[in-house]
Amino acid sequence: MTMGEGDPFLRDLEVEVEADIQLDAAGAVPDDDETDWALDPYEAQAETADLNSLRGAIRALEGDDPPYSPAGN
């Protein structure tokens, strides 16, 4: 299975990830049964990092971002 620019799965996934990032940035709490639990700040920070990493991976597969270079070259 090849993925790349124009892949409907990646487009749909990116839309969902972007929506989750927007909800996270707005401080919105998901509407589900788990909202009764206390929010752990560490878990919230980890989820934000995970969402941003997933968005970066999607963009890399789509070819939207240049290849990663740890040296910044």
LUMSE-333255 format. One record per residue (C-alpha): residue number from 1; residue in one letter; x, y, z. Coordinates in Angstrom, 2 decimals, always signed. Example, Ala and Ser with C-alpha at 12.3 -4.5 7.8 and 13.67 -1.06 7.14 Angstrom:
REM LUMSE-333255
(1,'A',(+12.30,-4.50,+7.80))
(2,'S',(+13.67,-1.06,+7.14))
//
This chain:
REM LUMSE-333255
(1,'M',(+0.00,+0.00,+0.00))
(2,'T',(+1.53,+3.26,-1.08))
(3,'M',(+0.59,+6.48,+0.56))
(4,'G',(+1.29,+9.95,-0.61))
(5,'E',(-0.24,+13.09,-1.90))
(6,'G',(-3.94,+12.65,-2.56))
(7,'D',(-4.39,+9.55,-0.40))
(8,'P',(-7.95,+9.69,+1.00))
(9,'F',(-6.97,+7.83,+4.19))
(10,'L',(-4.24,+10.35,+4.97))
(11,'R',(-6.56,+13.28,+4.18))
(12,'D',(-9.24,+11.93,+6.52))
(13,'L',(-6.69,+11.20,+9.23))
(14,'E',(-5.21,+14.67,+8.93))
(15,'V',(-8.66,+16.25,+9.26))
(16,'E',(-9.31,+14.27,+12.45))
(17,'V',(-5.89,+15.08,+13.91))
(18,'E',(-6.28,+18.78,+13.10))
(19,'A',(-9.70,+18.79,+14.78))
(20,'D',(-8.22,+17.16,+17.88))
(21,'I',(-5.39,+19.70,+17.92))
(22,'Q',(-7.90,+22.55,+17.69))
(23,'L',(-9.97,+21.09,+20.55))
(24,'D',(-6.81,+20.64,+22.59))
(25,'A',(-5.71,+24.22,+21.95))
(26,'A',(-9.16,+25.52,+22.91))
(27,'G',(-9.07,+23.53,+26.14))
(28,'A',(-12.25,+21.70,+25.17))
(29,'V',(-13.01,+18.48,+26.99))
(30,'P',(-14.19,+15.54,+24.85))
(31,'D',(-17.82,+14.64,+25.27))
(32,'D',(-17.60,+11.09,+26.64))
(33,'D',(-17.88,+9.11,+29.85))
(34,'E',(-14.27,+9.79,+30.84))
(35,'T',(-14.92,+13.49,+31.53))
(36,'D',(-15.60,+12.67,+35.18))
(37,'W',(-11.92,+11.82,+35.67))
(38,'A',(-9.47,+14.45,+36.86))
(39,'L',(-7.22,+15.72,+34.10))
(40,'D',(-3.56,+14.87,+34.61))
(41,'P',(-1.44,+17.76,+33.25))
(42,'Y',(+1.33,+15.35,+32.24))
(43,'E',(-1.10,+13.26,+30.17))
(44,'A',(-2.50,+16.39,+28.53))
(45,'Q',(+1.01,+17.51,+27.59))
(46,'A',(+1.88,+14.06,+26.28))
(47,'E',(-1.30,+13.94,+24.19))
(48,'T',(-0.51,+17.33,+22.68))
(49,'A',(+2.98,+16.12,+21.75))
(50,'D',(+1.54,+12.90,+20.28))
(51,'L',(-0.96,+14.82,+18.14))
(52,'N',(+1.74,+17.13,+16.82))
(53,'S',(+4.01,+14.18,+16.05))
(54,'L',(+1.19,+12.42,+14.23))
(55,'R',(+0.46,+15.56,+12.20))
(56,'G',(+4.16,+15.76,+11.26))
(57,'A',(+4.19,+12.11,+10.20))
(58,'I',(+1.10,+12.59,+8.04))
(59,'R',(+2.62,+15.62,+6.35))
(60,'A',(+5.87,+13.73,+5.75))
(61,'L',(+3.95,+10.87,+4.10))
(62,'E',(+2.02,+13.35,+1.98))
(63,'G',(+5.23,+15.02,+0.94))
(64,'D',(+4.18,+18.44,+2.32))
(65,'D',(+7.25,+18.91,+4.50))
(66,'P',(+10.91,+18.59,+3.57))
(67,'P',(+12.76,+15.58,+4.98))
(68,'Y',(+13.77,+15.95,+8.62))
(69,'S',(+17.36,+16.88,+9.26))
(70,'P',(+18.52,+16.86,+12.87))
(71,'A',(+21.34,+19.23,+11.97))
(72,'G',(+18.85,+21.67,+10.45))
(73,'N',(+20.45,+21.43,+6.99))
//
